[in-house]
Amino acid sequence: MAGLAQTTITKMNQLYSRWMPRLPAELTARNVLIFCVMTLLCIGTVMVASASMPYAERLHENPFHYVVRHGISITAAAVAAVLTYKVSLGMWFKNTFLLWILTILLLAVVLLVGTEVNGSTRWIRVAGFTFQASEIAKVVMAIFTADYVVRRSEEVRNSLVALFRLGLVMLLTVGLIIAEPDLGATVVIVLMMLGVFFLAGAPLIQFGCAFGAILVSFIGLIVISPYRFERLMSFANPWADPLGAGYQLSNALMAFGRGEWLGVGLGHSIQKMSYLPEAHTDFMLAILGEEFGFFGISMVMTLSFVMLICCIRIGHRALMNQYLRAGYLAYGISIIFLLQILVNAGMNMGMLPTKGLTLPFISYGGSSLIMCAVMISLILKIDASTQQVNPAKEESSF
């Protein structure tokens, strides 16, 4: 296994050494990662309370309705993270096919008995709480892809067969998610799988053809669906219909404008007063920008990207030590976090079309919070499992 994907790893090492900032010797990626996650979680909890209270008072006659539910989600996320950490990485990788089958069944159940909200059937309701199967699919497909590119390493680098096989798995998974419909989760899963496939040594021409075909498919999905096309047009110019298709985005932009440099102060947002619908979910960043201004946005983005850098560092070390599955999994998780951060920030600021993607550890949403905690737990497990430099052992020692 020592020579597996060595050329790709060497190139990645060169890019990593050139562009990645160096941490002081007394700081470790693990400690910085935990600090960033906990800080983001604290900021997110405060902002959920601030942004949701007017909406909860009007809808449920209890201003703390969403705060309490968010606290329950944090507890569930902590339990899920601990349980995930106790499972060896080898156990996850040995059961990738079973995990995928269970995910497919779960996605099918959503379409059959799921709860419809705002025209989309993405949620399964259990005991008064809902969860999104597509959030689980993101993590499972990261594990599946990391295992696949190592098992099929020769085919990945030298044949189209590996791409076709992975494409079939991808098509079946995202086909069920699109049927919900949930284009945001589809984009994240597809780009994550392609990214890991490319990092595993796939030829650039092969990656380019796959990316081109998927891009054409996404454009087709947008054009043939009136509501998706409407969202695309409203993103280009929300002021053309500020009371219709551009309502959310125009109000989000007004929130950023009111915030200026330092914001109007915690709790003093105007847009959360039923002007920006469900501001505590996907458009939380706009309320944060209104109350804390450019300073608050900069702080959250800095913490988010430092968290991302720590995930990449841990994955990079795993690859350097020839723990390939662990390294590719860490990179897959990093891609998921990167896409969610960029897409959420982009749609809040009017740079990307509106998509139902949360900002990790900031936005309200139990399913997203729990699965983000699971992904961080997997990163920490990778860090703990790849401390020693022993290229001869690879993942068998997990």
VENFENNOR-V155371 format. One record per helix or strand of 2 or more residues. SS is the DSSP state (@ for helix, = for strand). FROM is the first residue (numbers start at 0). LEN is the number of residues. If there is no record, write none. Layout:
ss = (SS;SS)
from = (FROM;FROM)
len = (LEN;LEN)
This chain:
ss = (@;@;@;@;@;=;=;=;@;@;@;@;@;@;@;@;@;@;@;@)
from = (5;28;64;88;95;114;119;128;132;152;160;182;203;225;237;246;283;323;365;393)
len = (14;32;22;6;18;3;7;4;19;6;18;17;21;11;4;13;37;25;20;4)
